[in-house]
Amino acid sequence: MKKLFLCAAIAVFGLTNVNAQNEKSVDQGFSFGPKAGVNFATLTGDVEDAEMRIGFHIGGAAEYMFNQNMGLQAELLFSAQGAKNEYTESSSQGGVDYYLKEKEEVKLNYINIPVMFKYYIVNGFNVEAGPQVGILASAKSEYEYEERVTSGGNTVTDSGSAKVDIDDEVSSIDFGLNFGLGYRMDNGLNFGARYNLGLSNINDADDSDDYKVSNGVIQVSVGFMF
């Protein structure tokens, strides 16, 4: 099912680009081009101590301007999201020193399809808002730990790591709402910052009714429109 959604999204985006190229010579309201940037992602809801995971996004955008101020922009983006968590514990009692460090990182990769309504305020500055559909491409959890016990001058160290696919525990479809602002130069170079508010419970495990988890992503982008 995920492959079907992905193929359909790519086909729709390809047709949009072809249509934009054919009509640009007649109607200058169409423009399109690549975009990429940095993600500052986390998970919200019934999640404890989730920290931001730095990822990236890359893809393309097609924009149609209804007039000089208002337009609609559709995008197709690969987006690396998720969250991470670090836990450290140390203690000393009875001549025994104990140290534990744990790290867990949830890596969620999506094919995102945002559709943004844009309003240009003045001199290329614009604000935007619109819905987004995300198709889960992969989901993994990586865990590692280091444990040390020191007693009588002797230290015993234990460490390990594990990587687990968690596709079955994460919903294959994610819905969100984007808010952002941007600036577009006359030569087509553009910059933007956006927040994606996850509206769906992406927890698809057996306890999904009790624990709600949603995506939350800050995106900083640079692109070019032809």
N, C-alpha and C positions, 0 to 999 in steps of 0.2 A: 504493500500500500504506500509506503514512504517513497519507493522508487517511482510509482505512478504519479504521485503528487509532484515529485522533483522534475520528472520529464515534462509534465504539463506546464510547470512554472517556467522552465527553460524555453519551451516552445512559445509560450505567450510573450515572454520578454524578447525573444528573437524576432517575432513578428512585429512587435512594437518598434524595434530598432530599424527594421527594414522599411516600415511605413514612415518613420521619421526621416530616413534618408531620402525616400522618394518625394516627400512633400516639402522638405526644407527649402528647395529652390522656389516653391510657390508660396509657402506660408512660413515665415520666419518665427512663428510661435513655437515650433518644435526645436528641441535641442537634446543632445544625449552625450554620454561619456562615462569614463571610469571614475570610481571613487574608492578610497581606502582610508584606514585610520586605526585608532587605538580604542579598545574596549576597557572600561573599568566595571567589571561585572561582579554581582553578588547574588545571593538567594535570600528572599525575604519570607516572612510568615512564621511558621512554627519551626524555626531554625535557630539554634543557639550559637553565638560567637562566630557567625559567618563573617569572613573577611573578604575584601575585594580581590578578585583574580584579574590580573592584567592579561588581556588577549588582543585580538585584532579582528577587523572586518575588511572584506574586499569584494568588489563587484562592480555593478554599473547602475546608472540612473537615466531615465528618460523624462523630460519635462515638457509640458505643453502650457503655454501662456494664453489665457483667455483674453487678457488685455495687458496694459503696461504694469499693472500692479498684482493681479491675481493669476495663479497658475496651479497646476496639479503635477506632482512628480511621483512616478512609480520606480521602484528599485528592486534589484535582485542581489542579495548579499550573502556571502558566507561569513558567519559570525561565530567566533570562539568565546564562549561564555562559561558560567559556572560560579564557583566560589572556592575558597580555601580556609583552612583552620589550623592554627598551631597551638599546642598545649605544652607547657613546661612545668615540671614539679621538682622541687629539691627539698631535702630535709637532712637533719643531722641529729642522731639520738644514740646515746650509749656507745659512742665511739664509732658509729657506723654512719657513713655519708651516703645518701641516696639521691640519684638524679635520673629524671625521665623526660624525654622530649618526643612528642608525637606530632606528625604533620599529615594532614589529609587534604587532598585536592580533588574536587569534582569538576571534570572537564565535559562541558556540554557544547557540542558543535551543532549549529543550526543553519538552514537555508532560510533566510528571512525575506519576506516580501512586504515592505511597507508601501503604503499609498498616502502621500502627504499633500495636504492643501497648503499652499504657500502664498504669503502676502508680502510683497516688496514695499517697504515703508519709504525709504529714500536712499538714493545713491548706492544701490546694490544690497543694502541691508534688508533682511527678510526674517519673518517668523513663520513657523510651520507647525502643523499638528495633523495627526491622522492615525488610522489603525494599522496594525501589522499582524501578519500570519507568519508563524515560524514552524518549519518542518525539521524535526530532529534528524540529524545526520549520524551522530554517534554520541554515546554517553559512557564515560569511564570514571572510576574512582581509584585514586592512587593513595596508598597509605605507607608511611615509613615511621620507624621508631628507633630510638637509641636509649639504652638503659645502662646505668653504671652504679655499682655498689662498691664502696671503698671501706675496708676494715683492716686495722692493724698494718697499714701501709700497703696492703694488697688491693688491687682493683680488678673487679670482674665486669666485663662489658658484654652486653648483648644487643644486637641490632637486627633489623629485618625490614622487608618491604613487600608490598603486594599490589597488583593491578587487577581490577575486576571490571568486567563489562556490566553496566547497569541499565542497558537499553530497556529491559523488561520492567524496570522500576520507574521509568520516566515516560510521561505522556509523549506520544509521537507528534502531537500538534500543540502549538502554543499561540495564544492570542494576546496581543498587547496594544498599548496606546502610546504614541510618540509625541513628545513636545520638544521643540528646538528653535534655534536661531542660526542665521548664517549670513555670509557676505559673499557676493559674486562680483568679480572684477569684469571690466569691459572685454578683456581678452578671453574670458571663459573660465579662468582659474577661480575656484570657489573654496570656501572654508565653512565648516559647520560644527555645531555642538548640539547634542540631542540626548534626551533621557527616554528610555523605553520602560514604561510601567507595565509589568506583567499582570494580566488579568486572569490568567488560567491557573488552576492548581496542577502543576506539572508532576506531582507525586502520584505515580500510578502503581504503587506497591499495595499490599493488602491493607495497610493502615491509612490509606488515602483519605478516608472519611474523617479521621481524627487529626491528621497532620496535613495542613495546607502549606504548600511551598510554591513560590512564584519567582520568576526572573526579575531582576532589576539591573539595567545596564546604562551607563553613561558612555556615549560615543563621541569622539572627537575626530573629524574627518577632513580630508582634503580631496578635491576632485577637479575635473576639467570637463567643460561642456563645449561641444562642437556645434 
